[in-house]
Structures are given as C-alpha cells and as structure tokens.
Amino acid sequence: MMRSMHSKTPLYYPLIALFGALGLIGCATHRPLRASFLDVGQGDACVLQLPSGKVCVIDTGGKLTTQNDDMGRRVLLPYLRSQGIQQIDILLLTHPDEDHTGGAETLLKQFPIHTLILNTAEPSPILQTLHTIANERKVSVRYAHAGEWIDFQDGVEMHILAPSPTLFTAKDNNKSLVLQVKYRKTSLLLTGDAEREEEEDLIARKVPLGANLLKVGHHGSHTSTSAEFLTAVHPQIAILSAGKNNRFGHPHPEVVERLSKAHVQTYRTDQHGAITCDSDGESLTCTPYTRLPQ
C-alpha cells in the first residue's frame, strides 16, 4: 500500500493498495532483501529483490548511441534472466536524465512490468514517451510525491523523501526522487542525482535520513554528498555508480576522501563491477564482483 501526505494533482494517479492487488498480503519468507547495483557504465541501475520474491528496478542506465544499444538490453535483461526473474513489479525512474532512463524503453517493450512509477516534479519528453509506451503495453503508470510510502507487506517499506514542492523549479538533478528503503533494522538511502540543494532541503525539513547504505548522489560528483549530508545519513556502506574513466571525472576525489575520512566502506561500479548487498533485517553485507584486468 502506498500512502500519501499530499493532495492529488491532475497528473497524479494515487498508489492505493498497490501491493495488495499484487497478492503480497500474507507473504512470509526467509529470503533477504537484495539490492544489486549493476555496472551500467556512467549511469545508475539498481534491482531490488524483496523477501516476498517481488522485484523493483530503480533506474535503467543509459543508451549506447554509437552501437544503437542500451543498458536495458546489454545489462538489465541478462541480469534479470540470470536471476530467474519473470516480472518487474515496479519500474521506478528517479528523474529523466538519459543515464537513468536509457534502458527503460527496452524493459517496457521486452519484459513483463506491472507498474511504472515516475516523478511528477519532472515532466519531460522522455518520461512522456515512456508513459505512452507503458499505456500501449498495459503497464500501470503512477506518479510519486514526497511524503508517500510503499508498504510491500513483507517487512519492506519504501519511503519517498524528495523532491519537495519547493524544489519543483530547481534544476533537473535536484528534483530527483530520493528513496529510503527500510527492512526491519536496516535501511538504504537511494539518492538519484540529488545535489547539494536537494540535500540541504532534506536536512532543513528534518527528514530522518539515517541509513546503513548510501547510494551516493550524482555518481560521486563534487556537487553532492556534502559533509553535512553525510553526517545526517551516517552510513556504514556507500555505493558509487560511475563509468570507468568517464569524461566527468566521477567520482570526485573530494567525495572519495570525505567518505574515507568518515570511515564509510565504499564500493564503486567502475572498480568492482556489479555490487550485491543483502539484508536479513538485522545487518547488511555487500559482495563486489571485482573486474578482470582490461
């Protein structure tokens, strides 16, 4: 079930009893919550496998324009199939930047998806196109607002922390959906491309930010992960998703040093490849897949 603290807007489809409709009520297993941060080069893609067996994909990596390909086809589809996953219950896109949405069209066209969740703060041609494809494929489309939460009814809750309406006029990155995924005593904070302005807004609104794991904002750019924000989150583990030798210089050395000084165990997709993190509800462990020499 997804509850809202905001009134409905004309573009908003309320997420009411979403997971009751998916048949999650009463599900009880001993499987962990698994978050797999996939190596999609200079981009973001995370696959959440819930204790109930349901699957939530957050962002889809980018396109490979020189090869007329994308990370949905290149990385996400093979990974999902290797895991025996037969349906994506939620495909959630934090914001419309191509390095987060580039593989979404492939997934929508080639893989069964129940619900697509978009950011109502960020209308864009890309999201409108995906909305159209979703309608053609009979995929339910929902729009998320800060203050809502999704109860998966298997011990996992996803809180949508941002963006707040005060940031609807901010630049794209600072309108990213920021998500806190809680499983009993453990939590993950997934920040999309949130930069300092959105971090400051979260702190000013006194949003509880504490998390065992932080998916570092904007691929480790120097415009994200301020000292104040890192103190508020106080993570034990950080995930940096960035492309090997990318042209932006991500992650920035200042951010890497800041994480090191805070004694945060840091994993990087540009160095480790995909990183899988498992929570049993009590503690969180991560397993990196170290790249072979190139």
C-alpha positions as a printed Julia matrix, in Angstrom:
294×3 Matrix{Float64}:
  0.0     0.0     0.0
  1.19    3.5    -0.76
  0.0     6.3     1.48
  0.13    9.98    0.64
  0.63   13.1     2.69
 -0.28   15.29   -0.28
 -3.47   16.11   -2.12
 -3.95   14.7    -5.6
 -2.94   16.73   -8.64
 -4.35   16.34  -12.18
 -1.32   14.3   -13.24
 -1.25   12.13  -10.12
 -2.55    8.57  -10.06
 -2.8     7.52   -6.38
 -0.9     4.38   -5.44
 -3.64    2.91   -3.27
 -3.42   -0.74   -2.18
 -0.91   -1.38   -4.97
  0.7    -4.38   -3.39
 -2.48   -5.85   -2.04
 -3.52   -6.02   -5.69
 -0.25   -7.79   -6.49
 -1.05  -10.51   -3.98
  1.58   -9.7    -1.38
 -0.67   -9.85    1.66
  0.37  -12.63    3.97
  3.64  -13.4     2.17
  6.32  -14.61    4.57
  9.72  -15.95    3.54
 13.23  -16.16    4.89
 14.81  -14.64    1.81
 16.9   -11.49    2.28
 16.26   -8.09    0.83
 18.77   -7.95   -2.03
 19.88   -4.73   -3.7
 22.05   -5.22   -6.77
 23.78   -2.11   -8.08
 24.57   -3.03  -11.65
 27.53   -1.9   -13.7
 25.87    0.21  -16.38
 28.87    2.45  -17.04
 28.2     6.15  -16.48
 24.7     5.74  -15.12
 22.54    4.19  -12.41
 20.58    0.94  -12.19
 19.54   -0.95   -9.07
 17.49   -4.14   -8.81
 15.68   -4.76   -5.51
 14.63   -8.35   -4.88
 12.23   -8.42   -1.94
 11.78  -11.19    0.64
  8.36  -11.88   -0.95
 10.0   -12.5    -4.33
  8.69   -9.27   -5.83
 11.11   -7.1    -7.85
 11.61   -3.35   -8.04
 14.0    -1.83  -10.6
 15.23    1.69   -9.86
 16.7     3.44  -12.93
 17.95    1.66  -16.03
 21.3     3.04  -17.12
 21.82    4.85  -20.4
 21.96    4.39  -24.13
 24.94    3.36  -26.26
 24.42    5.72  -29.16
 27.42    4.56  -31.19
 26.11    0.98  -31.12
 22.35    1.65  -31.28
 22.02   -0.23  -28.0
 21.23    0.5   -24.37
 21.93   -0.8   -20.88
 18.46   -2.28  -20.61
 19.29   -4.75  -23.36
 23.01   -5.02  -22.58
 22.91   -5.41  -18.78
 19.47   -5.41  -17.15
 17.71   -8.06  -19.27
 20.59  -10.58  -18.94
 20.8    -9.95  -15.19
 17.06  -10.35  -14.61
 17.0   -13.57  -16.62
 20.08  -14.93  -14.83
 18.23  -14.44  -11.54
 15.17  -16.31  -12.77
 13.1   -13.11  -12.52
  9.97  -13.3   -14.66
  8.3    -9.96  -13.88
  9.24   -6.49  -12.7
  6.6    -5.42  -10.21
  7.77   -1.8   -10.1
 10.0     0.09  -12.53
 10.83    3.41  -10.87
 12.74    6.21  -12.58
 14.22    8.84  -10.27
 14.41   11.56  -12.95
 14.57   11.79  -16.75
 18.32   12.04  -17.39
 19.26    9.56  -20.1
 21.87    7.81  -17.96
 19.0     6.8   -15.64
 16.23    6.17  -18.2
 18.07    4.99  -21.32
 17.25    1.31  -20.81
 13.63    1.82  -19.75
 12.1     1.58  -23.23
 13.76   -1.78  -23.82
 12.46   -3.11  -20.5
  8.95   -1.84  -21.16
  8.87   -3.47  -24.58
 10.63   -6.74  -23.79
  9.91   -7.63  -20.16
  6.66   -8.0   -18.19
  6.2    -4.96  -15.93
  3.27   -4.34  -13.6
  3.74   -0.68  -12.61
  5.85    2.24  -13.85
  6.46    4.98  -11.27
  7.55    8.41  -12.48
  8.45   11.71  -10.87
  5.58   14.18  -11.11
  8.01   17.03  -10.39
  9.88   16.4   -13.62
  7.7    16.4   -16.76
  9.84   15.74  -19.82
  9.62   14.34  -23.36
 11.47   11.19  -22.25
  9.01   10.44  -19.44
  6.05   11.27  -21.68
  7.34    8.81  -24.29
  7.76    6.1   -21.66
  4.28    6.83  -20.34
  2.89    6.32  -23.85
  4.75    3.04  -24.31
  3.56    1.87  -20.88
 -0.05    2.59  -21.84
  0.37    0.65  -25.08
  1.83   -2.29  -23.12
 -0.96   -2.14  -20.5
  1.53   -1.16  -17.77
  0.02    0.79  -14.89
  1.55    4.28  -14.55
  1.8     6.12  -11.24
  3.34    9.41  -10.15
  5.21    9.69   -6.86
  5.23   12.53   -4.34
  7.46   13.28   -1.36
  5.85   12.07    1.83
  4.39    8.89    0.36
  5.48    5.4     1.22
  5.03    1.96   -0.27
  4.36   -0.9     2.13
  5.38   -4.1     0.38
  3.76   -6.06    3.22
  6.73   -8.38    3.61
  8.64   -6.25    6.12
  9.98   -3.84    3.49
  8.83   -0.23    3.18
  9.95    2.37    0.67
  9.6     5.99    1.75
  9.67    8.71   -0.91
 11.56   11.55    0.78
 12.02   14.02   -2.07
 11.71   16.18   -4.06
  9.63   18.58   -2.01
  7.42   21.09   -3.89
  9.9    23.85   -3.02
 12.34   22.25   -5.49
  9.97   21.88   -8.44
 11.67   24.89  -10.07
 15.18   23.66   -9.31
 17.46   22.19  -11.96
 16.82   18.6   -13.0
 19.16   16.78  -10.62
 17.67   18.49   -7.57
 14.23   17.16   -8.5
 15.38   13.54   -8.25
 13.23   11.12   -6.33
 15.09   10.25   -3.12
 14.09    6.88   -1.66
 14.63    5.29    1.72
 14.14    1.51    1.7
 13.65    0.01    5.17
 13.76   -3.64    6.11
 13.35   -4.13    9.85
 16.54   -2.73   11.44
 18.33   -1.92    8.17
 17.84    0.83    5.62
 19.12    2.01    2.25
 19.1     5.61    1.03
 18.95    5.91   -2.78
 19.51    9.47   -3.95
 19.36    9.5    -7.75
 21.3    12.56   -8.91
 20.42   14.72   -5.89
 22.91   17.54   -5.41
 23.64   19.9    -2.53
 20.43   21.93   -2.94
 18.24   18.87   -2.51
 20.43   17.58    0.32
 20.04   20.89    2.13
 16.27   20.78    1.62
 16.08   17.3     3.16
 18.09   18.44    6.18
 16.05   21.65    6.55
 12.81   19.63    6.52
 14.24   17.43    9.29
 13.64   14.28    7.25
 15.09   11.23    9.06
 17.97   10.3     6.78
 19.84    7.66    8.76
 20.75    4.63    6.66
 23.13    1.69    6.72
 23.81    2.15    3.0
 24.0     5.3     0.9
 23.82    5.2    -2.89
 25.94    8.31   -3.41
 24.21   11.1    -5.33
 25.12   12.08   -8.9
 27.79    9.41   -9.39
 30.06   10.99   -6.78
 30.05   14.5    -8.25
 31.59   17.22   -6.09
 28.16   18.91   -6.11
 26.73   16.09   -3.98
 27.39   14.31   -0.69
 28.2    17.38    1.4
 29.79   16.87    4.79
 26.53   17.88    6.47
 24.51   15.4     4.44
 26.97   12.59    5.1
 26.78   13.33    8.84
 22.97   13.22    8.7
 22.92    9.87    6.88
 25.82    8.34    8.82
 26.13    5.28    6.54
 28.4     2.31    7.08
 28.44    1.48    3.36
 28.46    3.7     0.25
 27.86    2.71   -3.37
 29.32    4.85   -6.15
 27.88    4.16   -9.61
 30.11    5.62  -12.32
 31.67    4.63  -15.62
 35.29    3.57  -15.84
 37.45    6.54  -16.93
 34.33    8.64  -17.54
 34.76   12.12  -19.02
 33.22   13.84  -15.97
 35.88   12.68  -13.55
 33.32   10.93  -11.36
 33.65   10.17   -8.54
 35.34   13.38   -7.47
 38.43   12.86   -5.25
 36.93   15.17   -2.6
 33.89   12.91   -2.24
 36.01    9.76   -2.11
 38.19   11.36    0.57
 35.15   12.54    2.53
 33.76    9.01    2.6
 37.13    7.63    3.63
 37.52   10.1     6.49
 34.03    9.18    7.7
 35.13    5.5     7.73
 32.46    4.5     5.2
 33.18    1.26    3.38
 32.92    2.29   -0.26
 32.23    0.19   -3.36
 32.5     1.55   -6.9
 30.99    0.07  -10.04
 33.89    1.47  -12.08
 36.29   -0.61   -9.98
 34.24   -3.54   -8.7
 31.61   -4.04  -11.38
 28.2    -5.02  -10.03
 27.75   -4.9    -6.26
 25.16   -7.03   -4.47
 24.01   -6.09   -0.96
 21.92   -8.44    1.2
 19.96   -7.58    4.33
 18.45  -10.15    6.68
 16.73   -7.31    8.52
 19.44   -7.2    11.18
 22.61   -6.45    9.25
 23.76   -5.63    5.73
 26.56   -7.26    3.75
 27.87   -6.38    0.28
 29.62   -8.55   -2.27
 31.53   -6.82   -5.09
 32.35   -8.52   -8.35
 35.86   -7.28   -9.0
 36.58   -6.55  -12.64
 39.01   -8.64  -14.6
 42.11   -6.77  -15.83
 41.45   -4.93  -19.07
